[in-house]
Amino acid sequence: MTSLHLGGGLADRSRWTPRECSIAKAMEAVGNRSAMLLIREAFYGTTRFDDFATRVGITQASAAARLKQLTELGIFARRPYQEPGQRTRYEYVLTPMGEALLPVAVALMKWGDEYLQDGKGGPVELLEESTDEPVDVAVRGASGRELSVDDITLRPGARYRRPRPESADPQPEG
């Protein structure tokens, strides 16, 4: 089985637990079907409440609850609009935090296209506007090289690393 390399004291998995896991926090925020489909619809250009509920296929009560939660998290922002002769209403637009979910949405779409569509491909394609070439997602290092799971080391994040003990014999500066 392929797995990440565990470094920085993580190799002994019995000595640590994934507290404060970012994946767990992200799944708590956007990890259910209606949340991801509302985000998908925002990427497709949907902004109006009724359109979100209809296009996602959920009740207005469910749409209201999820949009409220996603707005409170900072993924959506509410923006007022008013049709002539109508009361002021609100549309929902992605914030930069919401737009940062584009690679996640694309990765889920591509995974679903490959593994859940009976080998027939997905119902829609993502194409680069200027070239008409397919869009893809990949994990890349700072060098730009595409990485596989075997190329990646997992270690504690900077705020969770233990400070290194200072040397007993400090070296003079200068």
Secondary structure, DSSP 8 states (H G I E B T S, - for coil): ----EE-TT-SSGGG---TT-HHHHHHHHH-SHHHHHHHHHHHTT--BHHHHHHHHT--HHHHHHHHHHHHHHTSEEEEEE--TTS--EEEEEE-HHHHTTHHHHHHHHHHHHHHSSTTS--SS--B-TTT--B-----B-TTS-B--GGG-EE---GGGS------SS-----
